[in-house]
Amino acid sequence: MGIIGGGPAGLMLSHLLARRGIDSVVVDDRTYTEIEQTVRAGILEADSVRMLVDTGVSDRVLREGDQHAGIELGFDGQLARIDFAGLVGSSVWLYPQTDVFVDLAAARSRDGGDVRFGVSDTIVDDLDAELPVLRFADADGARHEIRCRLLVGADGSRSMCRHRIPEDRRQQSFREYPFAWFGILCEASKSAPELVYSHSERGFALISQRTEAMQRMYFQCDPDTDVDAWSDDRIWAELQARVNVNGLELIEGPITSRTVLRFRSFVCEPMRYGRLLLAGDAAHTVPPTGAKGLNLALADVRVLAESISQFLASGLDRHLDDYSRRALQRVWKAQHFSYWMTSMLHLPVERSSFDLRRQQAELRSVVESRAASAYLAECYTGWPR
C-alpha cells in the first residue's frame, strides 16, 4: 500500500492496516515539524476518541483532552445551552489536531511503520494498472519507485492525487463562501467552559479553547481582510462587541497568532479511480462551523481499511466501490449539517433586518424545540459508524 499524506488521515489508515497485517509506506512532502506546528481544529466526536483509544494509538486524549457535553448558542441577547449528553447521551472532546498527529506518528514509530516525511517530487502513475506506481525523492534526495497494490491520496485539500484523476472521471461539487474567519490564539484563561457560537448584528463569533492558558477565538470577516491592519485592542473590541450583546464577557490576554481562514464546501465523487482512492480533505472539505473536517477524515479511513482488507482477500473491485459509496453517505450528511450551521449563524454579506430577525427566529426554534436541539446534538457529536 502506498499512502500519500502523513497527516492524521494517512497515519491512521496506515495504523489500521498494520493491525490487519497489511504493510504500507506513507510519504509527505512536509516535515514532521511543519505538520506538528500547523494549527488546526480540535473537536473530536466520541467515535473518533474511541478509535484512538481502542486501536491502541493513545489514551492521552482521555487524560489531557477536555470533554464537552454541550455548546452554547448566543443570539438575541441570550445564551442557550445545547445539552448533548442529556439530548443524545454523547459528548465531544476538545483535543487539538496537532496532538492527534503527534499520537499517531508516535504509534507508527513504536510499531515500526514506514513513514517518510520531507519527501519531494511525489507522483502517482499507472492508476488503472494492476500495480500503480508511487515515485518520490526522500529527504536525502534519493529517488524511489514503489509498485503498490493500491494507492491512497490523503494529501489534503490541494491534493496532487485528486488532480491525477481525469476530469471526465470525477464530479466536483463546490461552494465558495463570501465570508471568512479572523482567528486568534491568545494567552488567557477560558472565557467559558464549552464552545460558544455567538450570532449578532455585527456578525458571527466563535469562542473556543486550546488549553487552560491558551484560547482560540474567531469572528466573521471579509475573506480579503488584512490581519496586520488589526491591533490587539481592535480585535478584542470586535470580539467583545459580538459576544457581550449575548451576555458573555471575554477574558483578554496577549494575542500570539492571527490569521484569516477562508472556507468552502467541496466534494469529489467518486472517491475512487482505478487503483487510487481518496480520503479526508483530498476528497472533501467542509466549513469549520460544524467541527466535521478531522472527524470525516477519520471516518473515511475506518471504512477504507475495511474495504482494502476485503479487496485484498477477494480481489473484487466492488469492495473499493463500496468504500466510496459508504464514505460519501456520511460526507454529504456532514456537508448539509456544516452548511446549515454556517448559514444559520453567519450574517449574509448584503444583510437586512429581515435576515437578522429570521436567523434569530431559526435559532430560537432550535433551542426551544427538544427535537430540533436533539438533531443539532446528534449531528455535532457524530452519527453511528
C-alpha positions as CSV (number, residue, x, y, z in Angstrom):
1,M,0.0,0.0,0.0
2,G,1.2,3.5,-0.8
3,I,-0.3,6.3,1.2
4,I,0.4,9.9,0.1
5,G,-0.1,12.2,3.0
6,G,1.3,11.9,6.5
7,G,-1.4,13.8,8.4
8,P,-3.9,12.2,10.7
9,A,-5.9,10.5,7.9
10,G,-2.8,8.9,6.3
11,L,-1.3,7.9,9.6
12,M,-4.5,6.5,11.0
13,L,-5.1,4.4,7.8
14,S,-1.5,3.1,8.0
15,H,-2.1,2.2,11.6
16,L,-5.4,0.4,10.9
17,L,-3.9,-1.5,8.0
18,A,-1.0,-2.6,10.1
19,R,-3.4,-4.1,12.7
20,R,-4.8,-6.2,9.8
21,G,-1.4,-7.3,8.8
22,I,-1.2,-5.1,5.7
23,D,2.1,-3.2,5.0
24,S,2.1,0.4,3.8
25,V,4.5,3.2,3.1
26,V,3.5,6.8,4.0
27,V,5.1,9.8,2.3
28,D,4.6,13.5,2.9
29,D,6.4,16.5,1.4
30,R,6.1,18.3,4.7
31,T,8.5,17.7,7.6
32,Y,7.3,16.3,10.9
33,T,7.9,19.7,12.5
34,E,5.8,21.5,9.8
35,I,2.8,19.3,10.4
36,E,3.2,19.4,14.2
37,Q,3.2,23.2,14.2
38,T,0.2,23.7,11.9
39,V,-2.7,24.9,14.0
40,R,-5.9,23.1,13.1
41,A,-9.3,22.3,14.6
42,G,-9.6,20.5,17.9
43,I,-13.1,18.9,18.3
44,L,-13.3,15.1,18.2
45,E,-16.5,13.2,18.1
46,A,-16.9,10.4,20.6
47,D,-16.3,7.7,17.9
48,S,-13.1,9.5,16.9
49,V,-11.9,9.3,20.5
50,R,-12.9,5.6,20.7
51,M,-10.9,4.9,17.5
52,L,-7.7,6.5,19.0
53,V,-8.1,4.6,22.3
54,D,-9.5,1.2,21.2
55,T,-6.9,0.7,18.4
56,G,-4.0,1.4,20.7
57,V,-2.9,4.8,19.3
58,S,-3.0,6.6,22.6
59,D,-5.2,7.2,25.6
60,R,-3.7,10.7,26.1
61,V,-7.0,12.2,24.7
62,L,-8.8,10.9,27.8
63,R,-6.1,12.2,30.2
64,E,-5.4,15.6,28.5
65,G,-8.4,16.2,26.4
66,D,-11.3,18.3,27.6
67,Q,-14.7,16.5,27.4
68,H,-17.6,18.8,26.4
69,A,-21.1,17.7,27.0
70,G,-22.7,20.6,25.1
71,I,-22.3,24.0,23.4
72,E,-23.7,27.5,24.0
73,L,-25.7,29.3,21.3
74,G,-25.7,33.1,21.7
75,F,-28.4,35.1,20.0
76,D,-30.9,37.9,20.6
77,G,-29.4,38.9,23.9
78,Q,-29.2,35.4,25.4
79,L,-27.0,32.3,25.8
80,A,-28.8,29.0,25.4
81,R,-27.1,25.7,26.0
82,I,-27.5,22.6,23.8
83,D,-27.1,19.7,26.2
84,F,-25.5,16.9,24.1
85,A,-25.4,14.4,27.0
86,G,-29.0,15.0,28.0
87,L,-30.3,15.0,24.5
88,V,-28.4,12.2,22.8
89,G,-26.2,10.7,25.5
90,S,-23.0,11.7,23.9
91,S,-20.1,14.2,24.1
92,V,-17.2,15.6,22.1
93,W,-13.6,16.2,23.2
94,L,-11.5,19.3,22.8
95,Y,-8.2,17.9,21.7
96,P,-6.1,19.7,19.1
97,Q,-5.4,18.1,15.8
98,T,-1.7,18.6,16.3
99,D,-1.9,16.3,19.3
100,V,-3.8,13.7,17.2
101,F,-0.9,13.8,14.7
102,V,1.7,13.5,17.4
103,D,-0.1,10.5,18.9
104,L,-0.4,8.8,15.5
105,A,3.2,9.5,14.5
106,A,4.4,8.1,17.8
107,A,2.3,5.0,17.3
108,R,3.6,4.3,13.8
109,S,7.2,4.8,15.0
110,R,6.5,2.5,18.0
111,D,5.1,-0.2,15.7
112,G,7.8,0.0,13.1
113,G,5.7,1.8,10.5
114,D,7.3,3.1,7.3
115,V,6.6,6.8,7.4
116,R,8.8,9.3,5.4
117,F,8.4,13.0,6.0
118,G,10.1,15.7,3.9
119,V,10.0,13.9,0.6
120,S,9.8,15.8,-2.8
121,D,8.8,15.3,-6.4
122,T,6.0,12.9,-5.4
123,I,4.0,11.4,-8.3
124,V,1.4,8.7,-8.7
125,D,1.0,6.9,-12.1
126,D,-0.5,3.9,-13.8
127,L,-3.6,4.3,-11.7
128,D,-5.6,1.9,-13.8
129,A,-2.9,-0.7,-13.9
130,E,-2.8,-3.8,-11.7
131,L,0.2,-2.3,-9.8
132,P,0.1,1.5,-9.8
133,V,3.4,3.3,-9.1
134,L,4.5,5.8,-6.4
135,R,7.6,7.8,-7.2
136,F,9.3,10.3,-4.8
137,A,12.7,11.6,-3.6
138,D,13.3,11.1,0.1
139,A,14.7,13.7,2.4
140,D,18.2,12.9,1.4
141,G,17.5,13.2,-2.3
142,A,17.5,9.5,-3.1
143,R,14.8,8.6,-5.6
144,H,12.4,5.8,-5.1
145,E,9.8,3.9,-7.2
146,I,7.4,1.6,-5.5
147,R,4.8,-0.6,-7.1
148,C,1.7,-1.0,-4.9
149,R,-1.5,-2.9,-4.9
150,L,-3.3,0.3,-4.1
151,L,-2.6,4.0,-3.7
152,V,-4.4,6.3,-1.3
153,G,-4.4,10.0,-1.7
154,A,-4.7,11.6,1.8
155,D,-2.8,14.6,0.8
156,G,-5.1,17.4,1.8
157,S,-7.4,19.9,0.1
158,R,-4.8,20.8,-2.6
159,S,-4.4,17.1,-3.4
160,M,-2.0,16.2,-6.1
161,C,-3.6,12.7,-6.2
162,R,-7.1,14.1,-6.9
163,H,-5.7,16.0,-9.9
164,R,-4.3,12.8,-11.3
165,I,-7.8,11.6,-11.9
166,P,-9.0,12.6,-15.4
167,E,-11.5,15.4,-15.2
168,D,-14.2,13.4,-17.1
169,R,-13.9,10.7,-14.4
170,R,-14.7,12.9,-11.4
171,Q,-17.6,15.1,-10.5
172,Q,-16.7,18.0,-8.2
173,S,-19.4,19.9,-6.2
174,F,-18.2,23.2,-4.8
175,R,-19.4,26.2,-2.9
176,E,-17.3,29.2,-2.0
177,Y,-18.5,31.3,0.9
178,P,-18.4,35.1,0.8
179,F,-17.0,35.4,4.3
180,A,-14.1,34.0,6.3
181,W,-13.0,33.7,9.9
182,F,-10.5,36.0,11.6
183,G,-8.8,33.6,14.0
184,I,-6.6,34.3,17.0
185,L,-4.6,32.4,19.6
186,C,-4.3,34.3,22.9
187,E,-2.7,33.8,26.3
188,A,-5.7,33.9,28.6
189,S,-7.9,31.8,30.9
190,K,-11.1,30.2,29.5
191,S,-14.0,32.6,29.0
192,A,-16.5,29.8,29.0
193,P,-16.4,26.1,29.9
194,E,-17.6,25.0,26.5
195,L,-17.6,26.4,23.0
196,V,-19.8,29.5,22.4
197,Y,-21.3,30.1,19.0
198,S,-22.5,33.8,19.0
199,H,-24.8,35.4,16.4
200,S,-25.1,39.2,16.4
201,E,-25.9,42.1,14.1
202,R,-22.2,42.6,13.8
203,G,-21.6,39.1,12.6
204,F,-20.7,35.6,13.9
205,A,-18.1,34.8,16.6
206,L,-16.9,31.5,18.0
207,I,-15.3,31.3,21.4
208,S,-13.2,28.1,21.6
209,Q,-10.4,26.9,23.8
210,R,-7.0,25.3,23.3
211,T,-5.6,24.7,26.8
212,E,-6.2,26.1,30.3
213,A,-3.9,29.1,29.5
214,M,-4.2,29.4,25.7
215,Q,-7.5,30.1,23.9
216,R,-8.7,30.1,20.3
217,M,-11.3,32.6,19.1
218,Y,-12.8,33.6,15.7
219,F,-15.0,36.2,14.2
220,Q,-16.7,36.5,10.8
221,C,-14.8,38.8,8.4
222,D,-14.3,39.6,4.7
223,P,-12.0,36.9,3.0
224,D,-9.6,39.7,2.0
225,T,-9.1,41.1,5.5
226,D,-5.5,42.2,6.2
227,V,-4.6,40.8,9.7
228,D,-1.8,43.3,10.0
229,A,-4.4,46.1,9.9
230,W,-5.9,44.9,13.2
231,S,-4.3,45.8,16.5
232,D,-4.8,43.7,19.6
233,D,-7.2,46.4,21.0
234,R,-9.2,46.5,17.9
235,I,-9.5,42.7,17.8
236,W,-10.6,42.5,21.4
237,A,-13.1,45.3,20.9
238,E,-14.7,43.5,18.0
239,L,-14.9,40.1,19.8
240,Q,-16.3,41.7,22.9
241,A,-19.0,43.6,20.9
242,R,-20.1,40.3,19.3
243,V,-20.5,38.3,22.5
244,N,-21.3,41.0,25.1
245,V,-24.6,41.6,23.4
246,N,-25.5,37.9,24.3
247,G,-24.3,38.1,27.9
248,L,-20.7,36.9,27.7
249,E,-17.6,38.8,28.9
250,L,-14.3,37.6,27.4
251,I,-11.1,37.2,29.4
252,E,-8.5,39.0,27.4
253,G,-4.8,38.4,27.0
254,P,-1.8,38.8,24.7
255,I,-2.6,37.7,21.1
256,T,0.2,35.4,19.9
257,S,-1.2,34.4,16.5
258,R,-3.7,35.8,14.0
259,T,-4.9,34.5,10.6
260,V,-7.8,34.7,8.2
261,L,-9.3,31.3,7.5
262,R,-11.2,31.1,4.2
263,F,-13.6,28.1,3.9
264,R,-15.6,26.3,1.3
265,S,-17.7,23.2,0.8
266,F,-16.3,20.7,-1.7
267,V,-16.9,17.0,-2.7
268,C,-15.2,14.9,-5.3
269,E,-17.2,11.9,-6.5
270,P,-16.5,9.0,-6.6
271,M,-13.6,8.7,-4.1
272,R,-12.0,6.0,-6.2
273,Y,-10.4,5.9,-9.7
274,G,-8.7,2.6,-10.7
275,R,-6.3,1.7,-8.0
276,L,-6.3,5.1,-6.4
277,L,-8.6,6.0,-3.5
278,L,-9.1,9.4,-1.9
279,A,-9.6,10.1,1.8
280,G,-10.1,13.1,4.0
281,D,-9.6,16.7,2.6
282,A,-8.3,15.2,-0.7
283,A,-11.9,14.2,-1.4
284,H,-14.0,16.7,0.6
285,T,-13.8,19.8,2.7
286,V,-16.4,21.4,4.9
287,P,-16.8,24.8,6.6
288,P,-15.4,24.6,10.1
289,T,-18.6,25.7,11.8
290,G,-19.8,22.1,12.3
291,A,-16.4,20.7,13.5
292,K,-16.5,17.9,11.0
293,G,-13.2,18.0,9.0
294,L,-10.9,15.8,11.0
295,N,-13.8,13.6,12.1
296,L,-14.8,12.9,8.5
297,A,-11.2,12.0,7.6
298,L,-11.0,9.5,10.5
299,A,-14.4,8.1,9.5
300,D,-13.2,7.7,5.9
301,V,-10.1,5.7,6.8
302,R,-12.0,3.4,9.1
303,V,-14.3,2.4,6.2
304,L,-11.3,2.4,3.8
305,A,-9.3,0.0,6.0
306,E,-12.2,-2.5,5.9
307,S,-12.7,-2.2,2.2
308,I,-9.0,-2.6,1.4
309,S,-8.8,-5.7,3.6
310,Q,-11.8,-7.2,1.8
311,F,-10.4,-6.3,-1.6
312,L,-7.0,-7.9,-0.9
313,A,-8.7,-11.0,0.4
314,S,-11.1,-11.4,-2.5
315,G,-9.6,-9.4,-5.4
316,L,-13.1,-8.0,-6.1
317,D,-13.2,-4.3,-7.1
318,R,-16.7,-4.0,-5.7
319,H,-15.2,-3.6,-2.2
320,L,-13.3,-0.5,-3.4
321,D,-16.5,0.9,-4.9
322,D,-18.3,0.2,-1.7
323,Y,-15.8,2.4,0.2
324,S,-16.7,5.4,-2.0
325,R,-20.4,4.7,-1.6
326,R,-20.3,4.3,2.2
327,A,-18.0,7.2,2.8
328,L,-20.0,9.6,0.6
329,Q,-23.2,9.0,2.5
330,R,-21.6,10.4,5.6
331,V,-19.8,13.1,3.7
332,W,-23.0,14.6,2.4
333,K,-24.7,14.4,5.7
334,A,-21.8,16.4,7.1
335,Q,-21.9,18.8,4.2
336,H,-25.6,19.5,5.0
337,F,-25.0,20.0,8.7
338,S,-22.0,22.2,8.2
339,Y,-23.8,24.3,5.6
340,W,-26.9,24.6,7.9
341,M,-24.8,25.7,10.9
342,T,-22.9,28.2,8.8
343,S,-26.0,29.8,7.1
344,M,-27.8,29.9,10.5
345,L,-25.1,31.7,12.3
346,H,-23.3,33.9,9.8
347,L,-24.8,37.1,8.5
348,P,-25.2,37.4,4.8
349,V,-22.8,39.9,3.1
350,E,-25.7,42.0,1.9
351,R,-27.7,41.8,5.1
352,S,-31.0,43.3,6.0
353,S,-33.2,43.5,9.1
354,F,-35.2,40.6,7.7
355,D,-32.0,38.4,7.6
356,L,-31.2,39.2,11.2
357,R,-34.7,38.6,12.6
358,R,-35.1,35.4,10.5
359,Q,-31.9,33.9,11.8
360,Q,-32.8,34.8,15.4
361,A,-36.2,33.0,14.9
362,E,-34.4,30.0,13.5
363,L,-32.0,29.8,16.5
364,R,-34.9,30.3,18.8
365,S,-36.7,27.4,17.1
366,V,-33.7,25.2,17.6
367,V,-33.3,25.9,21.3
368,E,-37.0,25.8,22.2
369,S,-37.7,22.5,20.4
370,R,-36.3,19.4,22.0
371,A,-36.5,17.6,18.6
372,A,-34.5,20.4,16.9
373,S,-31.9,20.6,19.7
374,A,-31.5,16.8,19.6
375,Y,-30.9,17.0,15.8
376,L,-28.2,19.5,16.3
377,A,-26.7,17.5,19.1
378,E,-26.8,14.2,17.1
379,C,-25.1,15.8,14.1
380,Y,-22.5,17.6,16.2
381,T,-21.5,14.6,18.2
382,G,-21.5,12.3,15.2
383,W,-23.6,9.7,13.6
384,P,-23.1,6.0,14.4
385,R,-20.3,4.3,12.4
